[in-house]
Amino acid sequence: MAVKVLVVDDSSFFRRRVSEILNADPRLEVVGNAVNGKEAVEMAERMHPDVITMDIEMPVMDGITAVREIMRANPTPILMFSSLTHEGAKATLDALDAGALDFLPKKFEDIARNRDEAITLLQKRVTELARKRVLMRRPVRTATMAATGRDSSRETPRASASALSTRNTLAGRSVLPQGNSKPAAQLSALRQPASRPVAAKPAARFKASGKKYQLMAIGTSTGGPVALQKILTALPANFPVPIVLIQHMPATFTAAFAARLDNLCKIGVKEAQDGDVLKPGMAYLAPGGMQMMLDGRPGSARLRIIDGGDRMNYKPCVDVTFGSAAKVYHDKVLSMVLTGMGADGREGARMLKSSGATIWAQDEDSCVVYGMPQAVAKAGISSEDLPLERIAERIIVELGLA
């Protein structure tokens, strides 16, 4: 069955262009067009699309407000189209904060090196996001349901939608929406006397490996802004090692994203500059369109920011930074590959592992796109696969901060 897509934009030309591109893929079908956020909210409720593409600036109701409304009432994977300006970057980050899962530049020539590549990328992004709808709609069997057979989401649908909206914001929690139907086993349970409440199984406690680290490195792409904020905001101000962050992001976005993280986190966060000396408790975000490499030796290592190069698919590239980290810090690196499309990070992680470093991967269920972590996990490079909501906890235990 084709993925149903709702296209939202106040420009008739852009709506038509996006619809033609998506309909050209047999896996996709545009089932509706909305000209403003208000129409988008109404059509999402009525048509239940699998994915929504959303403009930011629209009359009547803007895209950010529409995202909040949709995630509250009818949670759906949303792909934002954004202008590559500083203001466009801030608005896009606000949209991700509201619950959107991904974004692309509105000018197709900014998406990729040629038109055919841009078309393929858009089709692939929408197809990948559609897979998250399954998780958004997956029923959760809570302790209350196990004990009483009742699906509390049917009693409090507004609370359930709100919980999912929170999960998809940059400060999200791992709460999934409840389903709207009762399995036969639950209906049978309704006829039985209520038994003693079943306690939720406690999460397994982490144990530190005992390794000593001098650097933490994190690589990510699609879904990364949400994941990075979830992790970094939980780290203490006295974090003992420097952190390098590689997020696939346009050049005009990384400064705004670093500033946002710096404002929210206890640690310091900045867009990396050539010559920066790595300091404990500071995170350095690779600038978009460039490559970030490490040079020197532990304790006095510096960052080298160089031209991205036309031959590189990713600018910044996780493999490039991870590879240079392996040469400088060897086995003293704690590295993670988070949600993202493609396989960037696999070869860099392989270099780190061969130097004795530690590599973790985000698990499939908590990823927006399980591409980059899957590549690392399938290659047998990662030692642990972790849900997003527990990665910060795992870091704190591993570095002896708990």
C-alpha positions in Angstrom: 0.0 0.0 0.0 1.3 3.4 -1.0 2.4 5.9 1.7 -0.3 8.6 2.0 1.1 12.1 2.0 -0.5 15.5 2.8 1.3 18.5 1.2 1.0 21.8 3.0 2.2 25.1 1.5 0.6 28.5 0.6 2.4 28.5 -2.8 0.4 26.6 -5.4 3.6 26.3 -7.5 5.4 24.6 -4.6 2.5 22.3 -3.7 2.3 21.2 -7.3 6.0 20.6 -7.6 6.2 18.6 -4.4 3.1 16.6 -5.3 4.5 15.7 -8.8 7.8 14.5 -7.3 6.1 12.4 -4.6 3.5 10.9 -7.0 6.3 9.9 -9.4 7.4 7.4 -6.8 5.0 4.3 -6.8 5.6 3.9 -3.1 4.0 7.4 -2.4 0.6 9.0 -3.0 -0.3 12.6 -2.3 -3.8 12.4 -0.9 -4.4 16.1 -0.3 -3.1 19.6 -0.4 -3.6 22.3 2.2 -2.9 26.0 1.8 -2.4 27.0 5.4 -1.8 25.5 8.9 -5.5 25.5 9.8 -6.4 23.5 6.8 -3.6 21.1 7.5 -4.8 20.4 11.0 -8.4 19.8 9.7 -7.2 17.5 6.9 -4.8 15.6 9.1 -7.8 14.8 11.4 -10.0 13.8 8.5 -7.6 12.0 6.1 -5.1 10.4 8.5 -2.1 10.7 6.2 1.1 8.7 6.9 3.4 11.7 6.4 2.9 15.5 6.1 5.2 17.9 4.4 4.8 21.4 6.0 5.9 24.9 5.1 6.7 27.2 8.0 5.4 30.7 6.9 1.8 30.5 5.9 -1.3 32.7 6.4 -4.2 31.9 8.9 -2.0 29.5 10.9 1.8 29.1 10.5 3.5 25.8 10.2 4.9 25.7 13.7 1.5 26.1 15.3 0.1 23.6 12.9 2.7 21.0 13.9 1.8 21.5 17.6 -1.9 21.1 16.9 -1.4 18.0 14.8 1.0 16.3 17.3 -1.6 17.0 20.0 -4.6 15.7 18.2 -3.4 13.3 15.5 0.3 12.5 15.8 1.9 12.2 12.4 5.5 12.2 11.0 6.1 15.8 9.7 8.8 16.9 7.3 9.4 20.7 7.3 10.5 22.8 4.3 12.8 25.6 5.4 14.6 28.6 4.0 18.4 28.5 4.4 18.6 31.7 6.4 19.4 32.4 10.1 15.7 33.1 10.7 14.8 30.1 8.8 17.1 28.0 10.9 15.6 29.3 14.2 12.0 28.6 12.8 13.0 25.1 11.8 14.4 24.3 15.2 11.2 25.7 16.7 9.3 23.3 14.4 11.4 20.4 15.6 10.7 21.5 19.1 7.0 21.4 18.3 7.2 17.8 17.1 8.3 17.7 13.5 10.8 14.9 12.8 12.9 16.2 9.9 13.5 19.2 7.5 14.8 19.9 4.1 15.7 23.2 2.3 12.8 24.7 0.4 15.0 25.5 -2.6 15.6 22.1 -4.3 19.0 23.2 -5.6 20.1 23.5 -2.0 19.1 19.9 -1.2 21.7 18.1 -3.4 24.2 18.6 -6.2 21.7 18.0 -9.0 17.9 17.9 -9.6 17.7 14.1 -9.9 19.6 13.6 -6.6 17.3 16.1 -4.9 14.2 14.3 -6.1 15.4 11.0 -4.9 16.4 12.4 -1.5 12.9 13.9 -1.0 11.2 10.7 -1.9 13.5 8.7 0.3 13.0 11.0 3.3 9.2 10.8 3.1 9.4 7.0 2.7 11.6 6.7 5.8 9.5 9.0 7.9 6.4 6.9 7.1 7.9 4.0 9.1 7.7 6.1 12.3 3.9 6.3 12.0 3.8 2.6 13.1 5.5 3.5 16.3 3.4 6.6 16.8 0.2 4.5 16.6 1.6 1.4 18.4 -0.6 0.5 21.5 1.3 0.4 24.8 0.3 -2.2 27.3 0.7 -0.4 30.6 0.6 -1.8 34.1 -3.0 -0.5 34.5 -4.1 -2.3 31.3 -2.4 -5.5 32.4 -4.2 -5.4 35.8 -7.7 -4.2 34.7 -7.9 -4.7 31.0 -8.7 -1.0 30.5 -7.1 1.1 27.8 -6.7 4.4 29.6 -6.1 6.2 26.3 -9.8 5.7 25.4 -10.7 7.5 28.6 -8.2 10.3 28.3 -7.4 10.8 24.6 -6.3 14.4 25.0 -3.6 13.3 27.6 -2.4 10.6 25.3 -1.9 12.9 22.3 -0.2 15.4 24.5 2.2 12.8 25.8 3.2 11.9 22.2 3.7 15.5 21.3 6.1 15.8 24.2 8.0 12.7 23.1 8.6 14.4 19.7 9.8 17.7 21.1 13.4 18.5 21.8 12.6 18.0 25.5 10.6 14.8 24.7 9.9 11.8 26.9 9.7 8.2 25.6 5.9 8.0 25.8 4.1 6.5 22.8 0.4 7.0 22.0 -2.2 4.5 23.0 -4.2 2.5 20.5 -7.9 2.9 19.9 -9.0 -0.7 19.9 -9.1 -3.4 22.6 -7.6 -6.9 21.7 -9.8 -9.8 22.6 -7.7 -10.7 25.6 -8.3 -7.2 27.0 -12.1 -7.5 26.5 -12.0 -10.9 28.3 -10.0 -9.3 31.1 -12.8 -6.7 31.6 -15.1 -9.5 32.7 -12.7 -10.7 35.3 -12.2 -9.4 38.9 -9.5 -6.8 39.1 -6.3 -8.4 40.3 -3.3 -6.9 42.2 -1.7 -4.1 40.0 1.3 -5.3 38.1 4.3 -3.2 38.8 6.3 -2.0 35.8 9.5 -3.9 35.4 12.4 -1.6 36.5 14.9 -0.6 33.9 18.2 -2.4 34.1 20.9 -0.6 36.0 24.0 0.3 34.1 27.5 -0.5 35.3 30.7 1.4 34.4 33.3 -0.5 32.4 36.1 1.1 34.3 37.7 2.6 31.2 39.2 6.1 31.2 38.2 8.6 28.6 39.5 11.9 27.3 37.0 12.6 24.6 33.3 12.0 23.7 32.3 12.0 20.1 28.7 11.9 18.7 27.6 11.6 15.1 24.0 11.9 13.8 21.8 13.1 11.0 18.0 12.8 10.6 16.4 13.2 14.0 19.7 14.3 15.4 18.7 17.8 16.8 16.1 16.1 19.0 18.4 13.4 20.1 21.4 15.7 20.8 19.3 18.0 22.9 17.8 15.1 24.8 21.3 13.8 25.7 23.2 17.1 26.2 20.7 18.8 28.5 21.0 15.9 30.9 24.8 16.2 31.3 26.2 18.0 34.4 28.2 21.2 34.2 31.3 19.4 35.6 31.4 17.0 32.6 35.0 15.8 32.6 35.9 15.6 28.9 35.4 17.6 25.8 32.7 16.6 23.3 32.7 16.8 19.5 29.3 16.8 17.7 28.8 16.0 14.0 25.3 16.7 12.9 24.4 16.7 9.2 23.0 20.2 8.9 23.2 23.1 6.5 25.8 25.8 7.1 23.3 28.4 8.1 21.8 26.1 10.7 24.7 25.0 12.9 25.3 28.4 14.6 21.7 28.8 15.5 21.6 25.1 16.8 24.7 25.5 18.8 23.4 28.7 20.4 20.1 27.0 21.3 21.9 24.1 22.9 24.3 26.4 24.8 21.2 28.2 26.2 19.6 25.0 27.4 22.5 22.9 28.6 24.6 23.0 31.8 27.7 22.3 29.7 28.9 24.9 27.2 28.1 24.4 23.5 29.5 26.3 20.5 29.9 26.1 16.8 33.4 24.9 16.3 36.0 27.2 14.9 39.4 26.5 13.4 42.1 26.4 16.1 39.7 25.8 19.0 41.5 24.0 21.9 39.3 21.2 23.3 38.3 21.8 26.9 36.4 19.6 29.4 32.7 20.4 29.8 32.5 22.0 26.3 30.8 20.6 23.2 31.9 21.6 19.8 29.4 21.4 16.9 30.9 20.9 13.5 30.0 23.8 11.1 27.7 22.9 8.2 29.4 22.7 4.8 32.8 22.0 6.4 34.8 19.1 7.8 36.0 19.0 11.4 39.2 17.2 12.3 41.2 16.8 15.5 44.9 17.6 15.7 47.6 17.4 18.3 47.6 15.3 21.4 45.3 14.7 24.4 45.2 17.6 26.8 46.1 20.1 24.1 44.2 18.9 21.0 42.9 21.5 18.6 40.2 21.5 16.0 40.9 21.9 12.3 38.0 23.2 10.3 38.6 22.6 6.6 36.7 23.0 3.3 34.1 20.3 2.9 35.3 19.3 -0.6 33.0 18.5 -3.5 33.7 14.8 -3.4 32.4 14.3 0.1 28.7 13.3 0.4 28.4 14.7 3.9 29.7 18.0 5.1 30.3 17.6 7.9 31.2 13.9 7.8 31.1 11.7 10.9 33.7 9.3 9.4 36.2 12.2 9.0 35.9 13.4 12.6 35.8 9.9 14.1 38.8 8.9 12.1 40.9 11.9 13.2 39.8 11.3 16.8 41.1 7.7 16.6 44.5 9.0 15.6 44.7 11.6 18.4 42.9 9.9 21.3 43.2 6.2 20.4 41.3 4.1 23.0 40.3 7.1 25.2 37.2 7.9 23.1 33.6 7.3 24.1 31.7 7.6 20.8 28.1 7.2 19.7 26.2 6.9 16.4 22.7 8.2 16.7 19.6 8.4 14.4 20.3 9.2 10.8 19.9 8.1 7.2 22.8 6.3 5.4 25.9 4.8 6.8 28.1 7.8 7.7 30.0 7.0 10.9 30.5 3.3 10.2 34.0 3.5 8.9 35.1 6.1 11.4 33.7 4.0 14.2 35.6 1.0 12.7 38.8 3.1 13.0 37.9 4.0 16.6 37.2 0.4 17.5 40.5 -0.8 16.0 42.2 1.8 18.3 40.4 0.3 21.4 37.7 3.1 21.7 34.2 2.4 22.9 31.3 2.7 20.4 27.6 2.7 21.2 24.6 2.9 18.8 21.1 4.2 19.3 18.5 1.5 19.2 16.0 1.1 16.4 12.8 1.9 18.2 14.0 5.3 19.4 15.5 6.4 16.0 13.7 8.6 13.5 15.7 6.7 10.8 17.6 3.6 11.8 20.3 3.9 9.1 23.5 5.1 10.6 23.2 3.2 13.9 22.1 0.1 12.0 25.2 0.3 9.8 27.4 0.3 12.9 25.5 -2.4 14.7 25.3 -4.7 11.7 29.0 -4.5 11.2 29.5 -5.6 14.8 31.3 -2.4 15.7 29.0 -1.1 18.5 29.3 -2.7 22.0 25.9 -1.5 23.1 22.6 -0.5 21.5 20.7 2.0 23.7 17.3 3.7 23.7 17.6 7.5 23.4 16.0 8.2 26.7 18.7 6.2 28.5 21.9 7.3 26.7 22.6 10.3 29.0 22.2 8.0 32.0 24.5 5.5 30.5 27.1 8.2 29.8 27.0 9.5 33.3 27.5 6.0 34.8 30.3 5.2 32.4 32.2 8.4 33.2 31.8 7.8 37.0 29.5 10.8 37.5 26.6 8.9 39.1 
